Amino acid sequence: MKELRERIIDVAIEEFTRGGLKFTMSDVAKNLGISKKTIYTVFESKQEVLIGIADRYTGDFRKMQEELEADDDLTAVQKLEKLLCALPEKYYNIGLNRIYELSEKYPGPYKYLMTSVNHGWELAEKYLKKGIEEGEIQKVSIPVVMSMVKGTVLCFMESSILYENKLTYEQGKLEMVRILMKGIEVK
């Protein structure tokens, strides 16, 4: 049953990548070569599948954070930059620039996902503080920097700004981090 659950989540991620939230349980069943009825023995609803995707993302994201924390070859600044850009590899090109659809149509799974997204902020604050202490980052207000980052990520997740401007979520985050770390002034 666990293997089938994982396969359903894999295919649901593929379907979401292809067409956003318009995918149906029939699409998932067809792709897997099983009946919709079989899917419903594992998940009660599409909403539960979306929560399964959020669970998978949470686990993958935490694993990335643990690996980053354990990497002694990186400076605090490098860790901060990597953390702020962090997105588990399998979620690249998943269409996160359309995640705002989730907030509108499935607020429960969206809130659940946002809980996961918000888990990395303490680690970002730690790297920011360490970078300041080590003189790699100028003295800045950590609450202001973190409010800027959180606000930008929230804007990306709850609005169509990226989608309307033909930017992927990955491109948006990279641009945010570049501006945050390097500024906008030409030097």
GROMACS elastic network, one bead per residue, 0.5 to 0.9 nm:
[ bonds ]
;  ai    aj funct       b0    kb
    1     4     6  0.51465   500
    1     5     6  0.61641   500
    1     6     6  0.87358   500
    1    42     6  0.73400   500
    2     6     6  0.62742   500
    2     7     6  0.86823   500
    2    42     6  0.87726   500
    3     6     6  0.51789   500
    3     7     6  0.62527   500
    3     8     6  0.86737   500
    4     7     6  0.50311   500
    4     8     6  0.61208   500
    4     9     6  0.86112   500
    4    39     6  0.84871   500
    4    42     6  0.78732   500
    5     8     6  0.51895   500
    5     9     6  0.63156   500
    5    10     6  0.87087   500
    5    39     6  0.83016   500
    5    42     6  0.63848   500
    5    43     6  0.80240   500
    5    49     6  0.89703   500
    5    52     6  0.85402   500
    6     9     6  0.51050   500
    6    10     6  0.61549   500
    6    11     6  0.86945   500
    6    52     6  0.87070   500
    6    56     6  0.89617   500
    7    11     6  0.62163   500
    7    12     6  0.85028   500
    7    32     6  0.78986   500
    8    11     6  0.52334   500
    8    12     6  0.60214   500
    8    13     6  0.85770   500
    8    28     6  0.69609   500
    8    29     6  0.81435   500
    8    32     6  0.75536   500
    8    39     6  0.74281   500
    8    42     6  0.88746   500
    8    49     6  0.79150   500
    9    13     6  0.61317   500
    9    14     6  0.86390   500
    9    28     6  0.89923   500
    9    49     6  0.66178   500
    9    50     6  0.81910   500
    9    52     6  0.65742   500
    9    53     6  0.59687   500
    9    56     6  0.82899   500
   10    13     6  0.52249   500
   10    14     6  0.64174   500
   10    15     6  0.87879   500
   10    53     6  0.82430   500
   11    15     6  0.61020   500
   11    16     6  0.84942   500
   11    27     6  0.89329   500
   11    28     6  0.59920   500
   11    29     6  0.87618   500
   11    31     6  0.70879   500
   11    32     6  0.73138   500
   12    16     6  0.60163   500
   12    17     6  0.84824   500
   12    23     6  0.78120   500
   12    24     6  0.87425   500
   12    25     6  0.83065   500
   12    27     6  0.85175   500
   12    28     6  0.60155   500
   12    49     6  0.74755   500
   12    50     6  0.81073   500
   12    53     6  0.78964   500
   13    16     6  0.50581   500
   13    17     6  0.61365   500
   13    18     6  0.86756   500
   13    50     6  0.89058   500
   13    53     6  0.71422   500
   13    91     6  0.83533   500
   13    94     6  0.71137   500
   14    17     6  0.50680   500
   14    18     6  0.63275   500
   14    19     6  0.88573   500
   14    28     6  0.89138   500
   14    94     6  0.74398   500
   15    18     6  0.50590   500
   15    19     6  0.62159   500
   15    20     6  0.72252   500
   15    21     6  0.83145   500
   15    22     6  0.85629   500
   15    23     6  0.58225   500
   15    24     6  0.83827   500
   15    27     6  0.74076   500
   15    28     6  0.70786   500
   15    31     6  0.88989   500
   16    19     6  0.53668   500
   16    21     6  0.57927   500
   16    22     6  0.75406   500
   16    23     6  0.62438   500
   16    94     6  0.68405   500
   16    95     6  0.72602   500
   17    20     6  0.59035   500
   17    21     6  0.88463   500
   17    91     6  0.89737   500
   17    93     6  0.68660   500
   17    95     6  0.52343   500
   17    96     6  0.83044   500
   18    23     6  0.82758   500
   18    94     6  0.78622   500
   18    95     6  0.79006   500
   19    22     6  0.58628   500
   19    23     6  0.62610   500
   19    95     6  0.83765   500
   20    23     6  0.66280   500
   20    94     6  0.85348   500
   20    95     6  0.67870   500
   20    96     6  0.86562   500
   20    98     6  0.67098   500
   20    99     6  0.80239   500
   20   101     6  0.79263   500
   20   102     6  0.89506   500
   21    24     6  0.80715   500
   21    98     6  0.85492   500
   21    99     6  0.85861   500
   21   101     6  0.69426   500
   21   102     6  0.71219   500
   21   105     6  0.85702   500
   23    26     6  0.81666   500
   23    27     6  0.62439   500
   23    28     6  0.76950   500
   24    27     6  0.51075   500
   24    28     6  0.66023   500
   24    29     6  0.87191   500
   24    46     6  0.76840   500
   25    28     6  0.50278   500
   25    29     6  0.60939   500
   25    30     6  0.85146   500
   25    36     6  0.63599   500
   25    39     6  0.77212   500
   25    40     6  0.88989   500
   25    45     6  0.84017   500
   25    46     6  0.67013   500
   26    30     6  0.59726   500
   26    31     6  0.84708   500
   26    35     6  0.78329   500
   26    36     6  0.58819   500
   27    30     6  0.51901   500
   27    31     6  0.61498   500
   27    32     6  0.86175   500
   27    36     6  0.89296   500
   28    31     6  0.51864   500
   28    32     6  0.62119   500
   28    33     6  0.85414   500
   28    34     6  0.86168   500
   28    36     6  0.79935   500
   28    39     6  0.84701   500
   29    32     6  0.51061   500
   29    33     6  0.59110   500
   29    34     6  0.50959   500
   29    35     6  0.54570   500
   29    36     6  0.53248   500
   29    37     6  0.86944   500
   29    38     6  0.81559   500
   29    39     6  0.69552   500
   30    34     6  0.63444   500
   30    35     6  0.73162   500
   30    36     6  0.82033   500
   31    34     6  0.79363   500
   32    35     6  0.84922   500
   34    37     6  0.82927   500
   34    38     6  0.66246   500
   34    39     6  0.78122   500
   35    38     6  0.52817   500
   35    39     6  0.68557   500
   35    40     6  0.89602   500
   36    39     6  0.51069   500
   36    40     6  0.63721   500
   36    41     6  0.89251   500
   37    40     6  0.50658   500
   37    41     6  0.65936   500
   38    41     6  0.52440   500
   38    42     6  0.71328   500
   38    43     6  0.89929   500
   39    42     6  0.54159   500
   39    43     6  0.60755   500
   39    44     6  0.80989   500
   39    45     6  0.88748   500
   40    44     6  0.51629   500
   40    45     6  0.68844   500
   41    44     6  0.70070   500
   43    46     6  0.74549   500
   43    47     6  0.86412   500
   43    48     6  0.58515   500
   43    49     6  0.62597   500
   43    52     6  0.88532   500
   44    47     6  0.81179   500
   44    48     6  0.63786   500
   44    49     6  0.82376   500
   45    48     6  0.52147   500
   45    49     6  0.66250   500
   45    50     6  0.88482   500
   46    50     6  0.62822   500
   46    51     6  0.86839   500
   47    50     6  0.50690   500
   47    51     6  0.63494   500
   47    52     6  0.86656   500
   47   106     6  0.69930   500
   47   108     6  0.79824   500
   47   109     6  0.66124   500
   48    52     6  0.61673   500
   48    53     6  0.86922   500
   48   109     6  0.78530   500
   49    53     6  0.63208   500
   49    54     6  0.86840   500
   50    53     6  0.50149   500
   50    54     6  0.62955   500
   50    55     6  0.86373   500
   50   106     6  0.86917   500
   50   109     6  0.61413   500
   50   110     6  0.85566   500
   51    55     6  0.61079   500
   51    56     6  0.85952   500
   51   108     6  0.84425   500
   51   109     6  0.52603   500
   51   110     6  0.83260   500
   51   112     6  0.71202   500
   51   113     6  0.75431   500
   52    56     6  0.62402   500
   52    57     6  0.86109   500
   53    56     6  0.50807   500
   53    57     6  0.61589   500
   53    58     6  0.85837   500
   53   113     6  0.87195   500
   54    58     6  0.60687   500
   54    59     6  0.86733   500
   54   109     6  0.74030   500
   54   110     6  0.84380   500
   54   112     6  0.70952   500
   54   113     6  0.51997   500
   54   114     6  0.88590   500
   54   116     6  0.77012   500
   55    58     6  0.50551   500
   55    59     6  0.63161   500
   55    60     6  0.86530   500
   55   112     6  0.86072   500
   55   113     6  0.77962   500
   55   116     6  0.82820   500
   56    59     6  0.52614   500
   56    60     6  0.61929   500
   56    61     6  0.84942   500
   57    60     6  0.51176   500
   57    61     6  0.58859   500
   57    62     6  0.84813   500
   57    87     6  0.89268   500
   57    88     6  0.75468   500
   57    91     6  0.80068   500
   57   113     6  0.81984   500
   57   116     6  0.79290   500
   58    61     6  0.50926   500
   58    62     6  0.60858   500
   58    63     6  0.85455   500
   58   113     6  0.77693   500
   58   115     6  0.89460   500
   58   116     6  0.54357   500
   58   117     6  0.76758   500
   58   119     6  0.88816   500
   59    62     6  0.52227   500
   59    63     6  0.62076   500
   59    64     6  0.87018   500
   59   116     6  0.89133   500
   60    63     6  0.51133   500
   60    64     6  0.63046   500
   60    65     6  0.87646   500
   60    87     6  0.87432   500
   60    88     6  0.61371   500
   61    64     6  0.50627   500
   61    65     6  0.63026   500
   61    66     6  0.87427   500
   61    86     6  0.77574   500
   61    87     6  0.69058   500
   61    88     6  0.59961   500
   61   116     6  0.81824   500
   61   117     6  0.84154   500
   61   120     6  0.86623   500
   62    66     6  0.62017   500
   62    67     6  0.86439   500
   62   116     6  0.87964   500
   62   119     6  0.84347   500
   62   120     6  0.82273   500
   63    66     6  0.51021   500
   63    67     6  0.62424   500
   63    68     6  0.86047   500
   63    88     6  0.89032   500
   64    67     6  0.51637   500
   64    68     6  0.61469   500
   64    69     6  0.85882   500
   64    83     6  0.85723   500
   64    86     6  0.76746   500
   64    87     6  0.82414   500
   64    88     6  0.69325   500
   65    68     6  0.50541   500
   65    69     6  0.60658   500
   65    70     6  0.85799   500
   65    83     6  0.72222   500
   65    86     6  0.83627   500
   65   120     6  0.76136   500
   65   123     6  0.82879   500
   66    69     6  0.50682   500
   66    70     6  0.61607   500
   66    71     6  0.87204   500
   67    70     6  0.51350   500
   67    71     6  0.62814   500
   68    71     6  0.52615   500
   68    72     6  0.85028   500
   68    74     6  0.83813   500
   68    79     6  0.66147   500
   68    82     6  0.79914   500
   68    83     6  0.76735   500
   69    72     6  0.76867   500
   69    79     6  0.77430   500
   69   123     6  0.86269   500
   70    73     6  0.89804   500
   71    74     6  0.61368   500
   71    79     6  0.86060   500
   72    75     6  0.76901   500
   74    77     6  0.79511   500
   74    78     6  0.57409   500
   74    79     6  0.61616   500
   75    78     6  0.51528   500
   75    79     6  0.61767   500
   75    80     6  0.85397   500
   75   127     6  0.87417   500
   75   131     6  0.79919   500
   75   136     6  0.89146   500
   76    79     6  0.50523   500
   76    80     6  0.60303   500
   76    81     6  0.85775   500
   76   126     6  0.85334   500
   76   128     6  0.71129   500
   76   129     6  0.86656   500
   76   130     6  0.61594   500
   76   131     6  0.52989   500
   76   134     6  0.85451   500
   76   136     6  0.81449   500
   77    80     6  0.50183   500
   77    81     6  0.61338   500
   77    82     6  0.85677   500
   77   127     6  0.67137   500
   77   128     6  0.71654   500
   77   130     6  0.83664   500
   77   131     6  0.57752   500
   77   136     6  0.68829   500
   77   137     6  0.74406   500
   77   181     6  0.89128   500
   78    81     6  0.51394   500
   78    82     6  0.61271   500
   78    83     6  0.84813   500
   78   127     6  0.88456   500
   79    82     6  0.51134   500
   79    83     6  0.59361   500
   79    84     6  0.85033   500
   79   124     6  0.83103   500
   79   127     6  0.67588   500
   80    83     6  0.51028   500
   80    84     6  0.61043   500
   80    85     6  0.86002   500
   80   123     6  0.82386   500
   80   124     6  0.57465   500
   80   125     6  0.84242   500
   80   126     6  0.86328   500
   80   127     6  0.54739   500
   80   128     6  0.66244   500
   80   131     6  0.86227   500
   81    84     6  0.52806   500
   81    85     6  0.63111   500
   81    86     6  0.84138   500
   81   124     6  0.87975   500
   81   177     6  0.67168   500
   81   178     6  0.86543   500
   81   181     6  0.77965   500
   82    85     6  0.51766   500
   82    86     6  0.57152   500
   83    87     6  0.84356   500
   83   120     6  0.77184   500
   83   123     6  0.81868   500
   83   124     6  0.67727   500
   84    87     6  0.87608   500
   84   120     6  0.85861   500
   84   121     6  0.89162   500
   84   124     6  0.72909   500
   84   149     6  0.82242   500
   84   173     6  0.74801   500
   84   174     6  0.83982   500
   84   176     6  0.88578   500
   84   177     6  0.67074   500
   85   170     6  0.75187   500
   85   173     6  0.58058   500
   85   174     6  0.60529   500
   85   176     6  0.87731   500
   85   177     6  0.69553   500
   86    89     6  0.88933   500
   86   170     6  0.89341   500
   86   173     6  0.87465   500
   87    90     6  0.82983   500
   87    91     6  0.65919   500
   87    92     6  0.70736   500
   87   170     6  0.78400   500
   88    91     6  0.56481   500
   88    92     6  0.72246   500
   89    92     6  0.55448   500
   90    93     6  0.82309   500
   90    94     6  0.79336   500
   91    94     6  0.52425   500
   91    95     6  0.83632   500
   91    96     6  0.81892   500
   92    95     6  0.78336   500
   92    96     6  0.83028   500
   92   168     6  0.88997   500
   92   169     6  0.84146   500
   92   170     6  0.70551   500
   93    96     6  0.74140   500
   93   168     6  0.72603   500
   93   169     6  0.81583   500
   93   170     6  0.79123   500
   94    97     6  0.84888   500
   94   169     6  0.89660   500
   95    98     6  0.57288   500
   95    99     6  0.72562   500
   95   163     6  0.88628   500
   95   168     6  0.69318   500
   95   169     6  0.73102   500
   96   100     6  0.82330   500
   96   156     6  0.87146   500
   96   157     6  0.76878   500
   96   163     6  0.89261   500
   96   168     6  0.70311   500
   96   169     6  0.54328   500
   96   170     6  0.82304   500
   97   100     6  0.74602   500
   97   156     6  0.70205   500
   97   157     6  0.72882   500
   97   159     6  0.87227   500
   97   160     6  0.71532   500
   97   161     6  0.80411   500
   97   162     6  0.54121   500
   97   163     6  0.52704   500
   97   164     6  0.89612   500
   97   166     6  0.85866   500
   97   167     6  0.71152   500
   97   168     6  0.53722   500
   97   170     6  0.84242   500
   97   172     6  0.86297   500
   98   101     6  0.58295   500
   98   102     6  0.78539   500
   98   156     6  0.88696   500
   98   157     6  0.77731   500
   98   158     6  0.88537   500
   98   159     6  0.82624   500
   98   160     6  0.66503   500
   98   162     6  0.78279   500
   98   163     6  0.61534   500
   98   168     6  0.88360   500
   98   169     6  0.84938   500
   99   102     6  0.52856   500
   99   103     6  0.69838   500
   99   110     6  0.84138   500
   99   156     6  0.82044   500
   99   157     6  0.56186   500
   99   158     6  0.71154   500
   99   159     6  0.82417   500
   99   160     6  0.83669   500
  100   103     6  0.50968   500
  100   104     6  0.64655   500
  100   105     6  0.87524   500
  100   110     6  0.87210   500
  100   155     6  0.89935   500
  100   156     6  0.77244   500
  100   157     6  0.52477   500
  100   159     6  0.53174   500
  100   160     6  0.62979   500
  101   104     6  0.51657   500
  101   105     6  0.60138   500
  101   106     6  0.78603   500
  101   157     6  0.88909   500
  101   158     6  0.79485   500
  101   159     6  0.84153   500
  101   160     6  0.83713   500
  102   105     6  0.52782   500
  102   106     6  0.50736   500
  102   107     6  0.65770   500
  102   108     6  0.89357   500
  102   109     6  0.75278   500
  102   110     6  0.57444   500
  102   157     6  0.88686   500
  102   158     6  0.85287   500
  103   106     6  0.57492   500
  103   108     6  0.81590   500
  103   109     6  0.80872   500
  103   110     6  0.52092   500
  103   111     6  0.76416   500
  103   157     6  0.79078   500
  103   158     6  0.63414   500
  103   159     6  0.89433   500
  104   107     6  0.61894   500
  104   110     6  0.85541   500
  104   158     6  0.82662   500
  105   110     6  0.88779   500
  106   109     6  0.58564   500
  106   110     6  0.61899   500
  106   111     6  0.87853   500
  107   111     6  0.60173   500
  107   112     6  0.84891   500
  108   111     6  0.53443   500
  108   112     6  0.62938   500
  108   113     6  0.87157   500
  109   113     6  0.60770   500
  109   114     6  0.85772   500
  110   113     6  0.50524   500
  110   114     6  0.61595   500
  110   115     6  0.87053   500
  111   114     6  0.50273   500
  111   115     6  0.63233   500
  111   116     6  0.89214   500
  112   115     6  0.53088   500
  112   116     6  0.69287   500
  113   116     6  0.52352   500
  113   117     6  0.63736   500
  113   118     6  0.87756   500
  114   118     6  0.60322   500
  114   119     6  0.86622   500
  114   154     6  0.87178   500
  114   157     6  0.87763   500
  115   118     6  0.52644   500
  115   119     6  0.65781   500
  116   119     6  0.53232   500
  116   120     6  0.80144   500
  117   120     6  0.67326   500
  117   121     6  0.84938   500
  117   153     6  0.89843   500
  118   121     6  0.59769   500
  118   122     6  0.87701   500
  118   150     6  0.81305   500
  119   122     6  0.71431   500
  119   123     6  0.83512   500
  120   123     6  0.54720   500
  120   124     6  0.63971   500
  120   125     6  0.88780   500
  121   125     6  0.61929   500
  121   126     6  0.86023   500
  121   146     6  0.76234   500
  121   150     6  0.81879   500
  122   125     6  0.50904   500
  122   126     6  0.62282   500
  122   127     6  0.88361   500
  123   127     6  0.63714   500
  123   128     6  0.85926   500
  124   127     6  0.52361   500
  124   128     6  0.61088   500
  124   129     6  0.85870   500
  124   146     6  0.81298   500
  125   129     6  0.60416   500
  125   130     6  0.84908   500
  125   142     6  0.68872   500
  125   143     6  0.85506   500
  125   145     6  0.89902   500
  125   146     6  0.72577   500
  126   129     6  0.52163   500
  126   130     6  0.61328   500
  126   131     6  0.85532   500
  127   130     6  0.50264   500
  127   131     6  0.59526   500
  127   132     6  0.85443   500
  128   131     6  0.51106   500
  128   132     6  0.62967   500
  128   133     6  0.86908   500
  128   137     6  0.74863   500
  128   142     6  0.72076   500
  128   145     6  0.89985   500
  129   132     6  0.51532   500
  129   133     6  0.61907   500
  129   134     6  0.86498   500
  129   137     6  0.85933   500
  129   142     6  0.73726   500
  130   134     6  0.60686   500
  130   135     6  0.84949   500
  130   136     6  0.85529   500
  130   137     6  0.86543   500
  131   134     6  0.51697   500
  131   135     6  0.61090   500
  131   136     6  0.50206   500
  131   137     6  0.51534   500
  131   138     6  0.82161   500
  132   135     6  0.50847   500
  132   136     6  0.59583   500
  132   138     6  0.59148   500
  132   139     6  0.58478   500
  132   140     6  0.79541   500
  133   136     6  0.77605   500
  133   137     6  0.80345   500
  133   139     6  0.85673   500
  134   137     6  0.76850   500
  135   138     6  0.66430   500
  135   139     6  0.83476   500
  137   140     6  0.80572   500
  137   181     6  0.88379   500
  139   142     6  0.86689   500
  140   143     6  0.88054   500
  140   144     6  0.79211   500
  140   145     6  0.74572   500
  141   144     6  0.52831   500
  141   145     6  0.63313   500
  141   146     6  0.86387   500
  142   145     6  0.51487   500
  142   146     6  0.60192   500
  142   147     6  0.84291   500
  143   146     6  0.51355   500
  143   147     6  0.59605   500
  143   148     6  0.85735   500
  144   147     6  0.50439   500
  144   148     6  0.62272   500
  144   149     6  0.87369   500
  145   148     6  0.51285   500
  145   149     6  0.63492   500
  145   150     6  0.86680   500
  145   180     6  0.83553   500
  146   149     6  0.50522   500
  146   150     6  0.59609   500
  146   151     6  0.82481   500
  147   150     6  0.51506   500
  147   151     6  0.57513   500
  147   152     6  0.83479   500
  148   151     6  0.51808   500
  148   152     6  0.60969   500
  148   153     6  0.86512   500
  148   180     6  0.88453   500
  149   152     6  0.52169   500
  149   153     6  0.62219   500
  149   154     6  0.85352   500
  149   176     6  0.79186   500
  149   177     6  0.85202   500
  149   180     6  0.84495   500
  150   153     6  0.52110   500
  150   154     6  0.60252   500
  150   155     6  0.85101   500
  151   154     6  0.50727   500
  151   155     6  0.60686   500
  151   156     6  0.86134   500
  152   155     6  0.50211   500
  152   156     6  0.61982   500
  152   157     6  0.86212   500
  152   173     6  0.86235   500
  152   176     6  0.76859   500
  153   156     6  0.50425   500
  153   157     6  0.61775   500
  153   158     6  0.86147   500
  153   173     6  0.77214   500
  153   176     6  0.89604   500
  154   157     6  0.50336   500
  154   158     6  0.59449   500
  154   159     6  0.82598   500
  155   158     6  0.52760   500
  155   159     6  0.56897   500
  155   160     6  0.85302   500
  155   161     6  0.77797   500
  156   159     6  0.58265   500
  156   160     6  0.72645   500
  156   161     6  0.66102   500
  156   162     6  0.65272   500
  156   169     6  0.73212   500
  156   172     6  0.77718   500
  156   173     6  0.86809   500
  157   160     6  0.80225   500
  157   169     6  0.86890   500
  158   161     6  0.87959   500
  159   162     6  0.77817   500
  159   163     6  0.85762   500
  160   163     6  0.52014   500
  160   164     6  0.58595   500
  160   165     6  0.84518   500
  161   164     6  0.53235   500
  161   165     6  0.62291   500
  161   166     6  0.86456   500
  161   167     6  0.84291   500
  162   165     6  0.51909   500
  162   166     6  0.60695   500
  162   168     6  0.63677   500
  162   169     6  0.67793   500
  162   171     6  0.88321   500
  162   172     6  0.69370   500
  163   166     6  0.50700   500
  163   167     6  0.59747   500
  163   168     6  0.71266   500
  163   169     6  0.85569   500
  164   167     6  0.77210   500
  165   168     6  0.88992   500
  167   170     6  0.80189   500
  167   171     6  0.59948   500
  167   172     6  0.64157   500
  168   171     6  0.51228   500
  168   172     6  0.62835   500
  168   173     6  0.86947   500
  169   172     6  0.50672   500
  169   173     6  0.61944   500
  169   174     6  0.86031   500
  170   173     6  0.52314   500
  170   174     6  0.61534   500
  170   175     6  0.86056   500
  171   174     6  0.51406   500
  171   175     6  0.61359   500
  171   176     6  0.85565   500
  172   175     6  0.52056   500
  172   176     6  0.61375   500
  172   177     6  0.86756   500
  173   177     6  0.61399   500
  173   178     6  0.84939   500
  174   177     6  0.51768   500
  174   178     6  0.60371   500
  174   179     6  0.85910   500
  175   178     6  0.50098   500
  175   179     6  0.61225   500
  175   180     6  0.84450   500
  176   179     6  0.52847   500
  176   180     6  0.60614   500
  176   181     6  0.85534   500
  177   181     6  0.58604   500
  177   182     6  0.81759   500
  178   181     6  0.52704   500
  178   182     6  0.56784   500
  178   183     6  0.72620   500
  178   184     6  0.88318   500
  179   182     6  0.53169   500
  179   184     6  0.58814   500
  180   183     6  0.56295   500
  180   184     6  0.83796   500
  182   185     6  0.83094   500
  183   186     6  0.83727   500
